[in-house]
Amino acid sequence: MTQQGKFILFTLDEFASWLDNLILHRKISLIQNHHTFLPDYKAFNKRKTDKYFTWLVSMEAAHQERGFSEIAQNITTFPDGMLAICRNFETLPAGIKGANANGICMEHLGNFDLGKDTMTEEHKHTIVTINALLCAKFKLGISTKSVVYHHWYDLNTGKQVVEGTGTTKTCPGTNFFGGNTKEACQKNFLPLVEQVVVVA
C-alpha cells in the first residue's frame, strides 16, 4: 500500500484486507462500472515512472475543470491489476446522474470500445474480483440491479433506459467483457463475479 495525499494505491490483496476492515456509514446499493476512455492503455504504458499517482492527479484536475469538487470516482483500477482509492467512500461519487446517492463509482483505466484497448488478464481479474468483494461487503445480490454500467443511464434524465434509446455513453465500453448492454453483463460479466464470491 502506497499513499500520496488522499490517493491510496493497493494490490488486490491489500484492498481486500482494507475493505474487510472498513466501517461505512453510507448505505451502498449500486456498484458503478466505468472506463476512463482517456487515458487509455497507450497513455498509461507510455509513462514509465509514477504512472499511478500522476494519472490520478491528472484525472482529478480534468474533473475539477468540469465543475466537480474533486475526482469523480471512489476507485480507479489499472491495466496491471493495481487499484487506488480516490474519493472517500463516505462521499457520494459523481459517476452516474441519478445513481450516485447509494453508489460506489469505479473507473477502469482504458478504452474498452470495440477496436480499442484489449483488456489485460491482470485487469480483468481485478475488475471481476473488486466487483465481487464490494457486493459481498455490502451484501448485494449479484445482478444488474446492483452491478451497473454507465451506458444504461440517460445522461439528461438520470433514468435507466431501454437499450438503443435515450442519450447515453458507451461507458464502460462496447467491448467491456463482451459488451455494454444488460444482456452482455448478465451473460459475460456477472457469472465471473459470482464465481469469485463462491470461492471467497
Residue pairs with C-beta under 8 A, 6 or more apart in sequence:
1 8
1 9
1 10
1 11
1 14
1 18
2 8
2 9
3 9
4 53
6 86
6 87
6 88
7 52
7 53
7 56
7 57
7 84
7 85
7 86
8 18
8 84
8 85
9 52
9 53
9 82
9 83
9 84
10 18
10 82
10 83
10 84
10 85
11 81
11 82
12 81
12 83
12 125
12 126
12 129
12 130
15 83
15 85
15 130
15 133
16 129
16 133
18 85
19 133
19 134
19 137
20 137
22 89
22 137
24 89
24 90
25 90
26 89
26 90
26 92
26 102
27 102
28 102
28 103
28 104
28 134
28 138
28 140
29 102
29 103
29 138
29 140
29 146
30 99
30 102
30 103
30 104
30 146
30 148
31 103
31 104
31 106
31 131
31 134
31 135
31 140
31 146
31 147
31 148
32 93
32 95
32 96
32 99
32 103
32 104
32 105
32 106
32 148
32 149
32 150
33 106
33 108
33 127
33 131
33 147
33 148
33 149
33 150
33 172
33 176
34 73
34 95
34 105
34 106
34 107
34 108
34 149
34 150
34 171
34 172
35 107
35 108
35 109
35 110
35 111
35 112
35 171
35 172
35 173
35 176
36 59
36 76
36 107
36 108
36 109
36 110
36 111
37 111
37 113
37 171
38 111
39 55
39 58
39 59
39 109
40 109
40 110
40 111
40 116
40 117
41 79
41 109
41 110
41 111
41 117
41 118
41 120
42 117
43 55
44 51
44 55
44 78
44 79
44 109
44 110
45 79
47 54
47 55
52 78
52 82
52 84
55 76
55 109
56 71
56 76
56 84
56 86
59 71
59 76
59 86
59 107
60 70
60 71
60 86
63 70
63 71
63 72
63 94
64 70
68 94
70 87
71 86
71 87
72 87
72 93
72 94
72 95
72 105
72 107
73 86
73 87
73 93
73 95
73 105
73 106
73 107
74 85
74 86
74 87
74 88
74 89
74 91
74 93
74 104
74 105
74 106
75 83
75 84
75 85
75 86
75 104
75 105
75 106
75 107
75 130
76 83
76 84
76 86
76 106
76 107
76 108
76 109
77 83
77 106
77 107
77 108
77 109
77 123
77 126
77 127
77 130
78 84
78 109
78 123
78 126
79 109
79 110
79 117
79 119
79 120
79 122
79 123
80 120
80 122
80 123
81 120
81 122
81 123
81 125
81 126
82 126
83 126
83 130
86 107
87 93
87 105
89 104
92 100
92 101
92 103
93 100
93 103
93 104
93 105
94 100
94 105
95 103
95 105
95 150
96 103
96 105
96 148
96 150
96 153
96 158
97 153
97 155
97 156
97 157
97 158
98 153
98 157
98 158
98 159
99 148
99 153
99 158
104 134
106 127
106 130
106 131
108 123
108 127
108 172
108 176
110 116
110 117
110 119
110 123
110 173
111 117
111 173
112 119
112 172
112 173
112 174
112 175
112 176
113 170
113 173
113 174
113 175
114 173
114 174
114 175
115 175
116 173
116 175
119 127
119 176
124 177
128 189
128 192
128 193
128 196
129 196
131 147
131 189
131 193
131 196
132 142
132 193
132 194
132 196
132 197
132 200
133 196
133 200
134 140
135 141
135 142
135 146
135 147
135 193
135 197
136 197
136 200
140 146
140 147
142 190
142 193
142 194
142 197
143 190
144 152
144 182
144 185
144 186
144 190
147 185
147 189
147 190
147 193
149 171
149 172
149 176
149 180
149 182
149 185
150 168
150 169
150 171
150 172
151 168
151 169
151 170
151 171
151 172
151 180
151 181
152 160
152 161
152 168
152 182
153 159
153 160
153 161
153 168
154 160
154 161
154 166
154 167
154 168
155 166
155 167
155 168
155 169
156 166
156 167
157 166
159 166
161 168
163 181
163 182
163 183
170 180
171 180
172 180
173 180
174 180
176 184
176 189
177 184
177 185
177 188
177 189
177 192
178 184
178 187
178 188
178 189
179 185
179 188
